[in-house]
């Protein structure tokens, strides 16, 4: 396998990671809504953690995207 084929294979695997980040974001919001519906009084206190979880999941998705782009164009 030559270097270009290996780079494209790695970029494809990194793109899978970027797609799975969407599942992570959905999971974060689903868990927050489930908890907020069970205990509406505590929802305001958990909103900061919601945004931290969202940011962490998006960061991993963006990192996977950047790695894929670097592998394709380098």
PDB file of N, H, CA, C and O in Angstrom:
ATOM      1  N   UNK A   1       0.853  -1.174   0.000  1.00  0.00           N
ATOM      2  CA  UNK A   1       0.000   0.000   0.000  1.00  0.00           C
ATOM      3  C   UNK A   1       0.900   1.239   0.000  1.00  0.00           C
ATOM      4  O   UNK A   1       1.798   1.369   0.831  1.00  0.00           O
ATOM      5  N   UNK A   2       0.644   2.128  -0.932  1.00  0.00           N
ATOM      6  H   UNK A   2      -0.086   2.022  -1.607  1.00  0.00           H
ATOM      7  CA  UNK A   2       1.469   3.331  -0.996  1.00  0.00           C
ATOM      8  C   UNK A   2       0.986   4.378   0.020  1.00  0.00           C
ATOM      9  O   UNK A   2      -0.057   4.219   0.653  1.00  0.00           O
ATOM     10  N   UNK A   3       1.759   5.427   0.150  1.00  0.00           N
ATOM     11  H   UNK A   3       2.606   5.556  -0.365  1.00  0.00           H
ATOM     12  CA  UNK A   3       1.490   6.423   1.192  1.00  0.00           C
ATOM     13  C   UNK A   3       0.184   7.185   0.935  1.00  0.00           C
ATOM     14  O   UNK A   3      -0.528   7.524   1.881  1.00  0.00           O
ATOM     15  N   UNK A   4      -0.132   7.454  -0.329  1.00  0.00           N
ATOM     16  H   UNK A   4       0.446   7.178  -1.097  1.00  0.00           H
ATOM     17  CA  UNK A   4      -1.359   8.186  -0.636  1.00  0.00           C
ATOM     18  C   UNK A   4      -2.596   7.367  -0.278  1.00  0.00           C
ATOM     19  O   UNK A   4      -3.573   7.908   0.239  1.00  0.00           O
ATOM     20  N   UNK A   5      -2.554   6.076  -0.549  1.00  0.00           N
ATOM     21  H   UNK A   5      -1.760   5.637  -0.969  1.00  0.00           H
ATOM     22  CA  UNK A   5      -3.694   5.220  -0.202  1.00  0.00           C
ATOM     23  C   UNK A   5      -3.863   5.116   1.311  1.00  0.00           C
ATOM     24  O   UNK A   5      -4.986   5.108   1.814  1.00  0.00           O
ATOM     25  N   UNK A   6      -2.756   5.038   2.030  1.00  0.00           N
ATOM     26  H   UNK A   6      -1.844   5.045   1.622  1.00  0.00           H
ATOM     27  CA  UNK A   6      -2.835   4.976   3.491  1.00  0.00           C
ATOM     28  C   UNK A   6      -3.384   6.280   4.066  1.00  0.00           C
ATOM     29  O   UNK A   6      -4.147   6.259   5.032  1.00  0.00           O
ATOM     30  N   UNK A   7      -3.002   7.410   3.479  1.00  0.00           N
ATOM     31  H   UNK A   7      -2.382   7.427   2.695  1.00  0.00           H
ATOM     32  CA  UNK A   7      -3.508   8.695   3.953  1.00  0.00           C
ATOM     33  C   UNK A   7      -5.007   8.808   3.713  1.00  0.00           C
ATOM     34  O   UNK A   7      -5.733   9.302   4.575  1.00  0.00           O
ATOM     35  N   UNK A   8      -5.476   8.360   2.563  1.00  0.00           N
ATOM     36  H   UNK A   8      -4.886   7.958   1.863  1.00  0.00           H
ATOM     37  CA  UNK A   8      -6.909   8.422   2.280  1.00  0.00           C
ATOM     38  C   UNK A   8      -7.697   7.460   3.157  1.00  0.00           C
ATOM     39  O   UNK A   8      -8.823   7.765   3.552  1.00  0.00           O
ATOM     40  N   UNK A   9      -7.126   6.315   3.464  1.00  0.00           N
ATOM     41  H   UNK A   9      -6.212   6.068   3.143  1.00  0.00           H
ATOM     42  CA  UNK A   9      -7.786   5.375   4.367  1.00  0.00           C
ATOM     43  C   UNK A   9      -7.886   5.976   5.777  1.00  0.00           C
ATOM     44  O   UNK A   9      -8.926   5.870   6.427  1.00  0.00           O
ATOM     45  N   UNK A  10      -6.818   6.596   6.235  1.00  0.00           N
ATOM     46  H   UNK A  10      -5.973   6.682   5.706  1.00  0.00           H
ATOM     47  CA  UNK A  10      -6.847   7.250   7.532  1.00  0.00           C
ATOM     48  C   UNK A  10      -7.826   8.411   7.566  1.00  0.00           C
ATOM     49  O   UNK A  10      -8.479   8.633   8.585  1.00  0.00           O
ATOM     50  N   UNK A  11      -7.944   9.157   6.470  1.00  0.00           N
ATOM     51  H   UNK A  11      -7.414   8.976   5.642  1.00  0.00           H
ATOM     52  CA  UNK A  11      -8.903  10.259   6.401  1.00  0.00           C
ATOM     53  C   UNK A  11     -10.329   9.733   6.465  1.00  0.00           C
ATOM     54  O   UNK A  11     -11.190  10.355   7.088  1.00  0.00           O
ATOM     55  N   UNK A  12     -10.585   8.614   5.839  1.00  0.00           N
ATOM     56  H   UNK A  12      -9.886   8.109   5.333  1.00  0.00           H
ATOM     57  CA  UNK A  12     -11.914   8.014   5.911  1.00  0.00           C
ATOM     58  C   UNK A  12     -12.253   7.570   7.316  1.00  0.00           C
ATOM     59  O   UNK A  12     -13.385   7.747   7.767  1.00  0.00           O
ATOM     60  N   UNK A  13     -11.297   7.000   8.010  1.00  0.00           N
ATOM     61  H   UNK A  13     -10.378   6.857   7.644  1.00  0.00           H
ATOM     62  CA  UNK A  13     -11.530   6.599   9.396  1.00  0.00           C
ATOM     63  C   UNK A  13     -11.738   7.816  10.298  1.00  0.00           C
ATOM     64  O   UNK A  13     -12.549   7.767  11.224  1.00  0.00           O
ATOM     65  N   UNK A  14     -11.014   8.905  10.036  1.00  0.00           N
ATOM     66  H   UNK A  14     -10.356   8.945   9.284  1.00  0.00           H
ATOM     67  CA  UNK A  14     -11.210  10.131  10.814  1.00  0.00           C
ATOM     68  C   UNK A  14     -12.578  10.739  10.528  1.00  0.00           C
ATOM     69  O   UNK A  14     -13.188  11.329  11.419  1.00  0.00           O
ATOM     70  N   UNK A  15     -13.066  10.603   9.304  1.00  0.00           N
ATOM     71  H   UNK A  15     -12.571  10.123   8.580  1.00  0.00           H
ATOM     72  CA  UNK A  15     -14.392  11.121   8.970  1.00  0.00           C
ATOM     73  C   UNK A  15     -15.480  10.344   9.706  1.00  0.00           C
ATOM     74  O   UNK A  15     -16.521  10.907  10.046  1.00  0.00           O
ATOM     75  N   UNK A  16     -15.252   9.074   9.951  1.00  0.00           N
ATOM     76  H   UNK A  16     -14.407   8.616   9.675  1.00  0.00           H
ATOM     77  CA  UNK A  16     -16.204   8.298  10.756  1.00  0.00           C
ATOM     78  C   UNK A  16     -16.264   8.879  12.169  1.00  0.00           C
ATOM     79  O   UNK A  16     -17.341   8.982  12.756  1.00  0.00           O
ATOM     80  N   UNK A  17     -15.117   9.253  12.704  1.00  0.00           N
ATOM     81  H   UNK A  17     -14.243   9.169  12.227  1.00  0.00           H
ATOM     82  CA  UNK A  17     -15.085   9.871  14.026  1.00  0.00           C
ATOM     83  C   UNK A  17     -15.833  11.193  14.065  1.00  0.00           C
ATOM     84  O   UNK A  17     -16.470  11.513  15.068  1.00  0.00           O
ATOM     85  N   UNK A  18     -15.764  11.966  12.987  1.00  0.00           N
ATOM     86  H   UNK A  18     -15.246  11.706  12.172  1.00  0.00           H
ATOM     87  CA  UNK A  18     -16.504  13.222  12.934  1.00  0.00           C
ATOM     88  C   UNK A  18     -18.005  12.956  12.896  1.00  0.00           C
ATOM     89  O   UNK A  18     -18.787  13.706  13.480  1.00  0.00           O
ATOM     90  N   UNK A  19     -18.403  11.901  12.215  1.00  0.00           N
ATOM     91  H   UNK A  19     -17.768  11.292  11.740  1.00  0.00           H
ATOM     92  CA  UNK A  19     -19.824  11.551  12.179  1.00  0.00           C
ATOM     93  C   UNK A  19     -20.332  11.048  13.517  1.00  0.00           C
ATOM     94  O   UNK A  19     -21.474  11.318  13.889  1.00  0.00           O
ATOM     95  N   UNK A  20     -19.503  10.327  14.237  1.00  0.00           N
ATOM     96  H   UNK A  20     -18.575  10.108  13.935  1.00  0.00           H
ATOM     97  CA  UNK A  20     -19.910   9.818  15.543  1.00  0.00           C
ATOM     98  C   UNK A  20     -20.020  10.924  16.590  1.00  0.00           C
ATOM     99  O   UNK A  20     -20.677  10.748  17.616  1.00  0.00           O
ATOM    100  N   UNK A  21     -19.386  12.046  16.336  1.00  0.00           N
ATOM    101  H   UNK A  21     -18.852  12.190  15.503  1.00  0.00           H
ATOM    102  CA  UNK A  21     -19.524  13.179  17.253  1.00  0.00           C
ATOM    103  C   UNK A  21     -20.967  13.676  17.283  1.00  0.00           C
ATOM    104  O   UNK A  21     -21.434  14.164  18.312  1.00  0.00           O
ATOM    105  N   UNK A  22     -21.670  13.554  16.166  1.00  0.00           N
ATOM    106  H   UNK A  22     -21.290  13.157  15.331  1.00  0.00           H
ATOM    107  CA  UNK A  22     -23.078  13.948  16.134  1.00  0.00           C
ATOM    108  C   UNK A  22     -23.902  13.071  17.071  1.00  0.00           C
ATOM    109  O   UNK A  22     -24.827  13.554  17.724  1.00  0.00           O
ATOM    110  N   UNK A  23     -23.572  11.799  17.134  1.00  0.00           N
ATOM    111  H   UNK A  23     -22.820  11.407  16.603  1.00  0.00           H
ATOM    112  CA  UNK A  23     -24.256  10.919  18.081  1.00  0.00           C
ATOM    113  C   UNK A  23     -23.956  11.327  19.519  1.00  0.00           C
ATOM    114  O   UNK A  23     -24.831  11.250  20.381  1.00  0.00           O
ATOM    115  N   UNK A  24     -22.740  11.755  19.779  1.00  0.00           N
ATOM    116  H   UNK A  24     -22.029  11.818  19.079  1.00  0.00           H
ATOM    117  CA  UNK A  24     -22.379  12.207  21.121  1.00  0.00           C
ATOM    118  C   UNK A  24     -23.142  13.450  21.534  1.00  0.00           C
ATOM    119  O   UNK A  24     -23.588  13.558  22.676  1.00  0.00           O
ATOM    120  N   UNK A  25     -23.295  14.385  20.615  1.00  0.00           N
ATOM    121  H   UNK A  25     -22.933  14.297  19.687  1.00  0.00           H
ATOM    122  CA  UNK A  25     -24.046  15.606  20.916  1.00  0.00           C
ATOM    123  C   UNK A  25     -25.506  15.260  21.180  1.00  0.00           C
ATOM    124  O   UNK A  25     -26.112  15.793  22.110  1.00  0.00           O
ATOM    125  N   UNK A  26     -26.065  14.385  20.381  1.00  0.00           N
ATOM    126  H   UNK A  26     -25.573  13.952  19.625  1.00  0.00           H
ATOM    127  CA  UNK A  26     -27.446  13.967  20.600  1.00  0.00           C
ATOM    128  C   UNK A  26     -27.626  13.273  21.931  1.00  0.00           C
ATOM    129  O   UNK A  26     -28.643  13.455  22.600  1.00  0.00           O
ATOM    130  N   UNK A  27     -26.646  12.481  22.317  1.00  0.00           N
ATOM    131  H   UNK A  27     -25.820  12.333  21.773  1.00  0.00           H
ATOM    132  CA  UNK A  27     -26.701  11.787  23.598  1.00  0.00           C
ATOM    133  C   UNK A  27     -26.634  12.762  24.767  1.00  0.00           C
ATOM    134  O   UNK A  27     -27.320  12.574  25.772  1.00  0.00           O
ATOM    135  N   UNK A  28     -25.815  13.801  24.642  1.00  0.00           N
ATOM    136  H   UNK A  28     -25.258  13.954  23.826  1.00  0.00           H
ATOM    137  CA  UNK A  28     -25.705  14.812  25.696  1.00  0.00           C
ATOM    138  C   UNK A  28     -27.047  15.515  25.893  1.00  0.00           C
ATOM    139  O   UNK A  28     -27.514  15.657  27.023  1.00  0.00           O
ATOM    140  N   UNK A  29     -27.662  15.952  24.801  1.00  0.00           N
ATOM    141  H   UNK A  29     -27.282  15.836  23.883  1.00  0.00           H
ATOM    142  CA  UNK A  29     -28.926  16.671  24.916  1.00  0.00           C
ATOM    143  C   UNK A  29     -30.056  15.750  25.355  1.00  0.00           C
ATOM    144  O   UNK A  29     -30.945  16.181  26.090  1.00  0.00           O
ATOM    145  N   UNK A  30     -30.043  14.501  24.924  1.00  0.00           N
ATOM    146  H   UNK A  30     -29.321  14.151  24.327  1.00  0.00           H
ATOM    147  CA  UNK A  30     -31.084  13.560  25.350  1.00  0.00           C
ATOM    148  C   UNK A  30     -31.000  13.295  26.846  1.00  0.00           C
ATOM    149  O   UNK A  30     -32.024  13.223  27.524  1.00  0.00           O
ATOM    150  N   UNK A  31     -29.791  13.151  27.358  1.00  0.00           N
ATOM    151  H   UNK A  31     -28.959  13.210  26.807  1.00  0.00           H
ATOM    152  CA  UNK A  31     -29.630  12.922  28.788  1.00  0.00           C
ATOM    153  C   UNK A  31     -30.062  14.141  29.597  1.00  0.00           C
ATOM    154  O   UNK A  31     -30.672  14.008  30.658  1.00  0.00           O
ATOM    155  N   UNK A  32     -29.741  15.326  29.088  1.00  0.00           N
ATOM    156  H   UNK A  32     -29.246  15.434  28.226  1.00  0.00           H
ATOM    157  CA  UNK A  32     -30.167  16.530  29.796  1.00  0.00           C
ATOM    158  C   UNK A  32     -31.689  16.641  29.817  1.00  0.00           C
ATOM    159  O   UNK A  32     -32.273  16.941  30.858  1.00  0.00           O
ATOM    160  N   UNK A  33     -32.324  16.406  28.696  1.00  0.00           N
ATOM    161  H   UNK A  33     -31.850  16.163  27.850  1.00  0.00           H
ATOM    162  CA  UNK A  33     -33.780  16.517  28.653  1.00  0.00           C
ATOM    163  C   UNK A  33     -34.449  15.462  29.519  1.00  0.00           C
ATOM    164  O   UNK A  33     -35.465  15.731  30.160  1.00  0.00           O
ATOM    165  N   UNK A  34     -33.881  14.261  29.539  1.00  0.00           N
ATOM    166  H   UNK A  34     -33.055  14.042  29.018  1.00  0.00           H
ATOM    167  CA  UNK A  34     -34.436  13.221  30.393  1.00  0.00           C
ATOM    168  C   UNK A  34     -34.348  13.622  31.871  1.00  0.00           C
ATOM    169  O   UNK A  34     -35.305  13.449  32.626  1.00  0.00           O
ATOM    170  N   UNK A  35     -33.211  14.150  32.268  1.00  0.00           N
ATOM    171  H   UNK A  35     -32.433  14.290  31.655  1.00  0.00           H
ATOM    172  CA  UNK A  35     -33.056  14.576  33.648  1.00  0.00           C
ATOM    173  C   UNK A  35     -33.912  15.798  33.981  1.00  0.00           C
ATOM    174  O   UNK A  35     -34.448  15.903  35.084  1.00  0.00           O
ATOM    175  N   UNK A  36     -34.036  16.717  33.025  1.00  0.00           N
ATOM    176  H   UNK A  36     -33.600  16.631  32.129  1.00  0.00           H
ATOM    177  CA  UNK A  36     -34.839  17.916  33.270  1.00  0.00           C
ATOM    178  C   UNK A  36     -36.321  17.582  33.379  1.00  0.00           C
ATOM    179  O   UNK A  36     -37.048  18.225  34.136  1.00  0.00           O
ATOM    180  N   UNK A  37     -36.769  16.592  32.637  1.00  0.00           N
ATOM    181  H   UNK A  37     -36.178  16.069  32.022  1.00  0.00           H
ATOM    182  CA  UNK A  37     -38.173  16.211  32.725  1.00  0.00           C
ATOM    183  C   UNK A  37     -38.472  15.432  34.004  1.00  0.00           C
ATOM    184  O   UNK A  37     -39.594  15.466  34.509  1.00  0.00           O
ATOM    185  N   UNK A  38     -37.471  14.735  34.523  1.00  0.00           N
ATOM    186  H   UNK A  38     -36.559  14.707  34.113  1.00  0.00           H
ATOM    187  CA  UNK A  38     -37.679  14.009  35.781  1.00  0.00           C
ATOM    188  C   UNK A  38     -37.653  14.943  36.979  1.00  0.00           C
ATOM    189  O   UNK A  38     -38.405  14.759  37.937  1.00  0.00           O
ATOM    190  N   UNK A  39     -36.778  15.954  36.922  1.00  0.00           N
ATOM    191  H   UNK A  39     -36.167  16.104  36.145  1.00  0.00           H
ATOM    192  CA  UNK A  39     -36.643  16.884  38.040  1.00  0.00           C
ATOM    193  C   UNK A  39     -36.490  18.303  37.480  1.00  0.00           C
ATOM    194  O   UNK A  39     -35.368  18.786  37.327  1.00  0.00           O
ATOM    195  N   UNK A  40     -37.591  18.964  37.180  1.00  0.00           N
ATOM    196  H   UNK A  40     -38.502  18.571  37.305  1.00  0.00           H
ATOM    197  CA  UNK A  40     -37.508  20.290  36.558  1.00  0.00           C
ATOM    198  C   UNK A  40     -36.833  21.339  37.432  1.00  0.00           C
ATOM    199  O   UNK A  40     -36.286  22.309  36.906  1.00  0.00           O
ATOM    200  N   UNK A  41     -36.857  21.175  38.720  1.00  0.00           N
ATOM    201  H   UNK A  41     -37.301  20.388  39.147  1.00  0.00           H
ATOM    202  CA  UNK A  41     -36.233  22.145  39.605  1.00  0.00           C
ATOM    203  C   UNK A  41     -34.717  22.171  39.504  1.00  0.00           C
ATOM    204  O   UNK A  41     -34.095  23.204  39.754  1.00  0.00           O
ATOM    205  N   UNK A  42     -34.124  21.059  39.145  1.00  0.00           N
ATOM    206  H   UNK A  42     -34.629  20.220  38.941  1.00  0.00           H
ATOM    207  CA  UNK A  42     -32.666  20.977  39.059  1.00  0.00           C
ATOM    208  C   UNK A  42     -32.141  21.265  37.654  1.00  0.00           C
ATOM    209  O   UNK A  42     -30.930  21.234  37.436  1.00  0.00           O
ATOM    210  N   UNK A  43     -33.016  21.540  36.713  1.00  0.00           N
ATOM    211  H   UNK A  43     -34.000  21.565  36.890  1.00  0.00           H
ATOM    212  CA  UNK A  43     -32.592  21.737  35.321  1.00  0.00           C
ATOM    213  C   UNK A  43     -31.711  22.972  35.165  1.00  0.00           C
ATOM    214  O   UNK A  43     -30.756  22.956  34.389  1.00  0.00           O
ATOM    215  N   UNK A  44     -32.023  24.047  35.900  1.00  0.00           N
ATOM    216  H   UNK A  44     -32.798  24.060  36.531  1.00  0.00           H
ATOM    217  CA  UNK A  44     -31.220  25.265  35.772  1.00  0.00           C
ATOM    218  C   UNK A  44     -29.798  25.061  36.271  1.00  0.00           C
ATOM    219  O   UNK A  44     -28.861  25.650  35.730  1.00  0.00           O
ATOM    220  N   UNK A  45     -29.628  24.245  37.282  1.00  0.00           N
ATOM    221  H   UNK A  45     -30.389  23.767  37.721  1.00  0.00           H
ATOM    222  CA  UNK A  45     -28.302  23.986  37.814  1.00  0.00           C
ATOM    223  C   UNK A  45     -27.453  23.103  36.920  1.00  0.00           C
ATOM    224  O   UNK A  45     -26.227  23.102  37.033  1.00  0.00           O
ATOM    225  N   UNK A  46     -28.081  22.361  36.044  1.00  0.00           N
ATOM    226  H   UNK A  46     -29.076  22.361  35.952  1.00  0.00           H
ATOM    227  CA  UNK A  46     -27.359  21.433  35.177  1.00  0.00           C
ATOM    228  C   UNK A  46     -27.083  22.008  33.789  1.00  0.00           C
ATOM    229  O   UNK A  46     -26.427  21.359  32.974  1.00  0.00           O
ATOM    230  N   UNK A  47     -27.571  23.203  33.514  1.00  0.00           N
ATOM    231  H   UNK A  47     -28.104  23.729  34.176  1.00  0.00           H
ATOM    232  CA  UNK A  47     -27.436  23.753  32.175  1.00  0.00           C
ATOM    233  C   UNK A  47     -25.974  24.051  31.819  1.00  0.00           C
ATOM    234  O   UNK A  47     -25.587  23.924  30.657  1.00  0.00           O
ATOM    235  N   UNK A  48     -25.174  24.440  32.789  1.00  0.00           N
ATOM    236  H   UNK A  48     -25.488  24.544  33.732  1.00  0.00           H
ATOM    237  CA  UNK A  48     -23.752  24.669  32.523  1.00  0.00           C
ATOM    238  C   UNK A  48     -23.040  23.392  32.123  1.00  0.00           C
ATOM    239  O   UNK A  48     -22.186  23.401  31.237  1.00  0.00           O
ATOM    240  N   UNK A  49     -23.391  22.298  32.774  1.00  0.00           N
ATOM    241  H   UNK A  49     -24.085  22.291  33.493  1.00  0.00           H
ATOM    242  CA  UNK A  49     -22.800  21.003  32.412  1.00  0.00           C
ATOM    243  C   UNK A  49     -23.254  20.550  31.029  1.00  0.00           C
ATOM    244  O   UNK A  49     -22.524  19.854  30.325  1.00  0.00           O
ATOM    245  N   UNK A  50     -24.456  20.948  30.650  1.00  0.00           N
ATOM    246  H   UNK A  50     -25.049  21.514  31.223  1.00  0.00           H
ATOM    247  CA  UNK A  50     -24.946  20.633  29.307  1.00  0.00           C
ATOM    248  C   UNK A  50     -24.047  21.263  28.261  1.00  0.00           C
ATOM    249  O   UNK A  50     -23.657  20.605  27.297  1.00  0.00           O
ATOM    250  N   UNK A  51     -23.718  22.528  28.445  1.00  0.00           N
ATOM    251  H   UNK A  51     -24.035  23.062  29.228  1.00  0.00           H
ATOM    252  CA  UNK A  51     -22.892  23.213  27.456  1.00  0.00           C
ATOM    253  C   UNK A  51     -21.456  22.704  27.464  1.00  0.00           C
ATOM    254  O   UNK A  51     -20.807  22.689  26.418  1.00  0.00           O
ATOM    255  N   UNK A  52     -20.953  22.292  28.612  1.00  0.00           N
ATOM    256  H   UNK A  52     -21.481  22.305  29.461  1.00  0.00           H
ATOM    257  CA  UNK A  52     -19.606  21.715  28.664  1.00  0.00           C
ATOM    258  C   UNK A  52     -19.574  20.380  27.916  1.00  0.00           C
ATOM    259  O   UNK A  52     -18.634  20.115  27.166  1.00  0.00           O
ATOM    260  N   UNK A  53     -20.583  19.548  28.112  1.00  0.00           N
ATOM    261  H   UNK A  53     -21.347  19.764  28.720  1.00  0.00           H
ATOM    262  CA  UNK A  53     -20.657  18.276  27.384  1.00  0.00           C
ATOM    263  C   UNK A  53     -20.816  18.480  25.898  1.00  0.00           C
ATOM    264  O   UNK A  53     -20.216  17.757  25.103  1.00  0.00           O
ATOM    265  N   UNK A  54     -21.625  19.467  25.509  1.00  0.00           N
ATOM    266  H   UNK A  54     -22.112  20.055  26.155  1.00  0.00           H
ATOM    267  CA  UNK A  54     -21.804  19.779  24.092  1.00  0.00           C
ATOM    268  C   UNK A  54     -20.488  20.231  23.471  1.00  0.00           C
ATOM    269  O   UNK A  54     -20.126  19.801  22.376  1.00  0.00           O
ATOM    270  N   UNK A  55     -19.773  21.106  24.186  1.00  0.00           N
ATOM    271  H   UNK A  55     -20.067  21.456  25.075  1.00  0.00           H
ATOM    272  CA  UNK A  55     -18.505  21.616  23.665  1.00  0.00           C
ATOM    273  C   UNK A  55     -17.464  20.512  23.544  1.00  0.00           C
ATOM    274  O   UNK A  55     -16.692  20.491  22.585  1.00  0.00           O
ATOM    275  N   UNK A  56     -17.437  19.598  24.503  1.00  0.00           N
ATOM    276  H   UNK A  56     -18.064  19.615  25.281  1.00  0.00           H
ATOM    277  CA  UNK A  56     -16.465  18.500  24.439  1.00  0.00           C
ATOM    278  C   UNK A  56     -16.753  17.577  23.264  1.00  0.00           C
ATOM    279  O   UNK A  56     -15.831  17.157  22.565  1.00  0.00           O
ATOM    280  N   UNK A  57     -18.022  17.258  23.040  1.00  0.00           N
ATOM    281  H   UNK A  57     -18.771  17.599  23.608  1.00  0.00           H
ATOM    282  CA  UNK A  57     -18.374  16.387  21.915  1.00  0.00           C
ATOM    283  C   UNK A  57     -18.082  17.074  20.584  1.00  0.00           C
ATOM    284  O   UNK A  57     -17.594  16.433  19.654  1.00  0.00           O
ATOM    285  N   UNK A  58     -18.372  18.356  20.483  1.00  0.00           N
ATOM    286  H   UNK A  58     -18.769  18.877  21.238  1.00  0.00           H
ATOM    287  CA  UNK A  58     -18.099  19.083  19.247  1.00  0.00           C
ATOM    288  C   UNK A  58     -16.599  19.219  19.015  1.00  0.00           C
ATOM    289  O   UNK A  58     -16.142  19.169  17.873  1.00  0.00           O
ATOM    290  N   UNK A  59     -15.831  19.391  20.084  1.00  0.00           N
ATOM    291  H   UNK A  59     -16.202  19.432  21.012  1.00  0.00           H
ATOM    292  CA  UNK A  59     -14.386  19.505  19.938  1.00  0.00           C
ATOM    293  C   UNK A  59     -13.804  18.233  19.344  1.00  0.00           C
ATOM    294  O   UNK A  59     -12.936  18.291  18.473  1.00  0.00           O
ATOM    295  N   UNK A  60     -14.272  17.097  19.807  1.00  0.00           N
ATOM    296  H   UNK A  60     -14.977  17.049  20.514  1.00  0.00           H
ATOM    297  CA  UNK A  60     -13.762  15.833  19.261  1.00  0.00           C
ATOM    298  C   UNK A  60     -14.157  15.666  17.801  1.00  0.00           C
ATOM    299  O   UNK A  60     -13.378  15.151  16.999  1.00  0.00           O
ATOM    300  N   UNK A  61     -15.361  16.099  17.456  1.00  0.00           N
ATOM    301  H   UNK A  61     -15.994  16.518  18.108  1.00  0.00           H
ATOM    302  CA  UNK A  61     -15.787  16.030  16.064  1.00  0.00           C
ATOM    303  C   UNK A  61     -14.962  16.939  15.170  1.00  0.00           C
ATOM    304  O   UNK A  61     -14.561  16.541  14.077  1.00  0.00           O
ATOM    305  N   UNK A  62     -14.706  18.157  15.627  1.00  0.00           N
ATOM    306  H   UNK A  62     -15.032  18.481  16.515  1.00  0.00           H
ATOM    307  CA  UNK A  62     -13.897  19.083  14.840  1.00  0.00           C
ATOM    308  C   UNK A  62     -12.453  18.614  14.725  1.00  0.00           C
ATOM    309  O   UNK A  62     -11.819  18.786  13.684  1.00  0.00           O
ATOM    310  N   UNK A  63     -11.939  18.027  15.785  1.00  0.00           N
ATOM    311  H   UNK A  63     -12.454  17.887  16.631  1.00  0.00           H
ATOM    312  CA  UNK A  63     -10.582  17.497  15.745  1.00  0.00           C
ATOM    313  C   UNK A  63     -10.469  16.359  14.727  1.00  0.00           C
ATOM    314  O   UNK A  63      -9.492  16.288  13.982  1.00  0.00           O
ATOM    315  N   UNK A  64     -11.452  15.484  14.695  1.00  0.00           N
ATOM    316  H   UNK A  64     -12.246  15.542  15.300  1.00  0.00           H
ATOM    317  CA  UNK A  64     -11.446  14.405  13.708  1.00  0.00           C
ATOM    318  C   UNK A  64     -11.542  14.963  12.295  1.00  0.00           C
ATOM    319  O   UNK A  64     -10.902  14.442  11.382  1.00  0.00           O
ATOM    320  N   UNK A  65     -12.332  16.016  12.102  1.00  0.00           N
ATOM    321  H   UNK A  65     -12.852  16.440  12.844  1.00  0.00           H
ATOM    322  CA  UNK A  65     -12.442  16.637  10.786  1.00  0.00           C
ATOM    323  C   UNK A  65     -11.121  17.269  10.348  1.00  0.00           C
ATOM    324  O   UNK A  65     -10.715  17.132   9.194  1.00  0.00           O
ATOM    325  N   UNK A  66     -10.458  17.955  11.267  1.00  0.00           N
ATOM    326  H   UNK A  66     -10.788  18.066  12.205  1.00  0.00           H
ATOM    327  CA  UNK A  66      -9.175  18.591  10.941  1.00  0.00           C
ATOM    328  C   UNK A  66      -8.131  17.534  10.594  1.00  0.00           C
ATOM    329  O   UNK A  66      -7.348  17.721   9.663  1.00  0.00           O
ATOM    330  N   UNK A  67      -8.114  16.442  11.322  1.00  0.00           N
ATOM    331  H   UNK A  67      -8.750  16.290  12.078  1.00  0.00           H
ATOM    332  CA  UNK A  67      -7.169  15.359  11.017  1.00  0.00           C
ATOM    333  C   UNK A  67      -7.447  14.785   9.643  1.00  0.00           C
ATOM    334  O   UNK A  67      -6.514  14.502   8.891  1.00  0.00           O
ATOM    335  N   UNK A  68      -8.729  14.609   9.299  1.00  0.00           N
ATOM    336  H   UNK A  68      -9.487  14.839   9.910  1.00  0.00           H
ATOM    337  CA  UNK A  68      -9.078  14.083   7.975  1.00  0.00           C
ATOM    338  C   UNK A  68      -8.620  15.038   6.880  1.00  0.00           C
ATOM    339  O   UNK A  68      -8.072  14.596   5.871  1.00  0.00           O
ATOM    340  N   UNK A  69      -8.833  16.320   7.059  1.00  0.00           N
ATOM    341  H   UNK A  69      -9.279  16.679   7.880  1.00  0.00           H
ATOM    342  CA  UNK A  69      -8.414  17.293   6.050  1.00  0.00           C
ATOM    343  C   UNK A  69      -6.895  17.328   5.920  1.00  0.00           C
ATOM    344  O   UNK A  69      -6.367  17.419   4.812  1.00  0.00           O
ATOM    345  N   UNK A  70      -6.197  17.256   7.041  1.00  0.00           N
ATOM    346  H   UNK A  70      -6.626  17.182   7.941  1.00  0.00           H
ATOM    347  CA  UNK A  70      -4.735  17.234   6.992  1.00  0.00           C
ATOM    348  C   UNK A  70      -4.219  16.000   6.274  1.00  0.00           C
ATOM    349  O   UNK A  70      -3.242  16.080   5.529  1.00  0.00           O
ATOM    350  N   UNK A  71      -4.854  14.875   6.485  1.00  0.00           N
ATOM    351  H   UNK A  71      -5.648  14.810   7.089  1.00  0.00           H
ATOM    352  CA  UNK A  71      -4.408  13.653   5.812  1.00  0.00           C
ATOM    353  C   UNK A  71      -4.693  13.692   4.312  1.00  0.00           C
ATOM    354  O   UNK A  71      -3.928  13.142   3.520  1.00  0.00           O
ATOM    355  N   UNK A  72      -5.767  14.326   3.928  1.00  0.00           N
ATOM    356  H   UNK A  72      -6.389  14.772   4.571  1.00  0.00           H
ATOM    357  CA  UNK A  72      -6.095  14.382   2.506  1.00  0.00           C
ATOM    358  C   UNK A  72      -5.176  15.343   1.756  1.00  0.00           C
ATOM    359  O   UNK A  72      -4.685  15.018   0.675  1.00  0.00           O
ATOM    360  N   UNK A  73      -4.944  16.522   2.324  1.00  0.00           N
ATOM    361  H   UNK A  73      -5.342  16.786   3.202  1.00  0.00           H
ATOM    362  CA  UNK A  73      -4.231  17.562   1.582  1.00  0.00           C
ATOM    363  C   UNK A  73      -2.751  17.681   1.932  1.00  0.00           C
ATOM    364  O   UNK A  73      -2.111  18.657   1.542  1.00  0.00           O
ATOM    365  N   UNK A  74      -2.203  16.732   2.642  1.00  0.00           N
ATOM    366  H   UNK A  74      -2.722  15.939   2.959  1.00  0.00           H
ATOM    367  CA  UNK A  74      -0.757  16.809   2.914  1.00  0.00           C
ATOM    368  C   UNK A  74      -0.025  15.664   2.270  1.00  0.00           C
ATOM    369  O   UNK A  74       1.196  15.565   2.392  1.00  0.00           O
TER     370      UNK A  74
END
